[in-house]
Amino acid sequence: MTQNRELGDIGTDLLFENDRIRIWQVKLAPGQDSDVHRHELDHVLVQIAGDRIAVVPEPDSQGPYREYMAADVMPGASIYVTRGGVETARNVGDQPYLEVIVELKD
């Protein structure tokens, strides 16, 4: 299964990119899933809006989240995450979810 899957972008919209960083916006309606994606770079995610979000890792994920996890959204929270995750983000809340992801290029 994992060998034949198609991976999508880590965000909904690419907002900015240069030789040092890449910035994505992630928008998910209640109940909506992101594309399955791989985090090739360490990154900082900044939660902007929403109430509950979950990460659904793939079996071959090498990131810090290797089991399903749902958490309350804390608008303004900034979370550093190391590379390697292969996952889907799922809005498990009742409100639209919005975050910004800043990828840190080596």
Secondary structure as GFF3:
##gff-version 3
##sequence-region A 1 106
A	DSSP	beta_strand	13	17	.	.	.	ID=ss1
A	DSSP	beta_strand	21	28	.	.	.	ID=ss2
A	DSSP	beta_strand	37	38	.	.	.	ID=ss3
A	DSSP	beta_strand	43	49	.	.	.	ID=ss4
A	DSSP	beta_strand	52	57	.	.	.	ID=ss5
A	DSSP	beta_strand	69	72	.	.	.	ID=ss6
A	DSSP	beta_strand	78	81	.	.	.	ID=ss7
A	DSSP	beta_strand	86	90	.	.	.	ID=ss8
A	DSSP	beta_strand	97	104	.	.	.	ID=ss9
###
